[in-house]
């Protein structure tokens, strides 16, 4: 059984039509002007920016099928450390085609993309999932040379995600030079974190000169899940106080107050917070200093161990996939049982700490691969959270129905805090954000 590599794995099906998030104002390329009184302003700015550039298609597609058709198809590219999810969405948000590339992101991505594009209608725009925006980009934005350089500059803040995504960005821009490309960031959802939530208790120089602060991640997933939660509860987003939990290859929790992220477990990088599939999550900084001083571990050794050989994999010694560990535990594997216990405790700690930033708890919401299709994990988290008014005995929705409907409430009737599961919708959210940036 392959390890879960994140929320874009091959087990995921598409969800219904996307909705727009509260991710904040879109950024435009340097020198571009936002249009007034017209929805085509960003596109016009992009066209002006591209003036004098290449005028031909590199995929054998004719230019009359490009971005001139307002509200046309959106190509979504979501690259992970070892996976590339490709999807094409129609103007109404429905999925035209979706697949996982057979090779990890890299030189082969050009071939994968060319083959995909030869089989589908020409896209009018491309949305790229980029995990980290860095300090200079606060909104989803059109990609130009300046933005591409800024992305390269922050790649080391999310080495498992941004570095593999950049070759995909380059390949897509090479194959589709005459359509706008939009960077959609996981950090944007958290851009308005209050100072007390985003600030680390470190020397002022570190914060001012080095830019140490909490960013938060999984924002595209959270934006989608929040809208679905509001729909399920029949309440407006701006009157909800909820804890959202994204559990997949990467795991995090987020406190949302009246539609805004006010706290989250991930930090400067996606390494902080909950125990994850192969990532350690939060760890005593003194332990890292001790490993360097006493045992001579290099920064590269620490980086590799904390990102690739820790988490559930490090705890169990066998797998970072909860499906494997649930089966192994049932067969008497003590290490698997211990790993799952540590994981679910970490999740409960994260949920409780997020609830501390709210006045009330209107719902607990699970999403991500593990969150949507691992009922044992959901049950073990919730059954041990009576202090928050959350109860066990959760319903287990049929997976295909969940993915078809998009969300289900799974708590038993009886007055406890509502518990929901939302089918993962990052790619749909990227398509929606891409259209929003372009004003179509």
Residue, then its C-alpha position, 0 to 999 in steps of 0.5 A: x500500500x503506497x504512503x499517503x503523499x498528501x491530500x491529492x492522492x489517487x484515492x480522491x474523487x472530485x467534489x461538486x462545484x467550487x465556491x469562492x473563499x475569503x482569501x483576500x485581494x489578488x495580487x497583480x504582476x508588477x506594473x499591472x493596473x487593476x481594471x475599474x468597472x470591468x471584470x476583465x481588468x486583470x486579464x487585460x493587464x496580463x495581455x499588456x504584460x505579454x505584449x510582444x511575447x510569443x504568439x504561438x501555441x507549443x501544444x498544437x492548439x490554436x490561439x482562438x481557443x485560448x483566454x479570449x473565451x471568457x470563463x473557459x476551461x481552467x487547468x489545475x496543476x497541484x504538485x507535491x514532493x512525489x506526485x502531480x495531480x492534473x485536472x481540467x475544469x469547465x466554466x461551470x466548475x465541473x470536472x472535464x478530466x483529472x489524473x495523477x501523473x505517472x512520474x514525480x514532478x520533474x523533467x517528465x512533467x513536460x511530457x505528462x502535460x503535453x499528453x494531457x493537453x492533447x486529449x482535452x479542450x484547450x484551457x483558458x487559464x492555468x492555476x498552480x497550487x503553491x504551498x508557500x507565498x513567502x513575505x512578499x505575496x499576500x494574495x493569489x497572483x498572476x505569474x510573471x518573471x518577478x513572481x517566479x523569482x519570488x517563488x524560487x526565493x522561498x522554496x527552502x521554506x517548504x522544500x517538499x512542496x515548492x521546489x517540486x512545483x516550480x518545474x511544473x510551473x515552468x513546463x506549463x508556461x512553456x507549453x501554454x505561453x499564451x494563457x494566464x498562469x495563476x499561483x494559488x497559495x495555501x498561506x493566503x487563507x491565514x494572511x490575517x492571523x492576529x499578531x498574537x497568533x502569528x508572532x514567535x517569541x524570539x528576539x526582535x532581530x529574528x522577526x525583523x531581519x529574518x522574517x520569522x513568523x507563522x504563516x499557516x498552510x492547507x489554506x486552499x483545503x480550508x477555504x473549500x471546507x469552510x464553505x461546505x461547512x456553512x452550507x451543511x449547517x445552514x449558516x453564513x460563513x461570517x457567523x461561524x466559529x469552527x475548528x477545521x482539521x486537515x489530515x493527510x500526508x501533511x496534517x494541521x488544524x485551524x481555528x476560524x472565527x467569523x470566516x477568518x483564520x485566527x490560529x493554526x498549528x503549522x508555522x513558518x514552514x509546514x513542518x510545525x504542528x501535528x504529527x504527520x505521515x513522515x514529518x515530525x510535527x512540533x519538536x523541542x528545539x532543544x532536542x535539535x540543538x542537542x543532536x547537533x552538539x552531542x551527536x554531530x548531526x548536520x542540518x542536512x541530516x536533520x532536514x532529511x530525518x524530520x521531513x521524510x523519516x519521522x511522524x507515523x513512519x518514524x513511530x511505527x518503523x513500518x509505514x506512514x499510512x494510517x490504513x496500514x497501521x490500523x490493519x497492523x494494530x488489529x493484527x497485534x502490532x504494538x508499534x502500530x498501535x503506539x504510533x496511532x495513539x501518538x497521532x490521535x493525541x497530537x490531533x486532539x492537542x491541536x484541536x484543543x489549542x485551536x478551540x482556545x482561540x474561539x468564543x464557542x465551538x460551532x463544529x469540528x470539521x475533518x477533511x484531507x485524505x485521512x480526515x475523509x476516509x479513515x473513520x477509525x482515526x476520526x472516532x479515536x480523536x472525537x471519543x476522547x474530547x468530551x471536554x470540548x463537548x465532542x462525542x464519539x459514536x460517529x456515523x461512518x458515511x459511505x465514501x463514494x456518497x460522501x465524495x459525490x455529495x461533498x460533505x456529511x454531518x457524522x455526529x449522533x443526535x443528542x446535543x453535542x458539538x456537530x462533527x462534519x467530514x468534508x470531501x477534499x476540494x483543493x483542486x476545485x478551490x484552485x480553479x475558483x481562485x484562478x477565475x477570481x484573480x482573472x475576474x471571470 
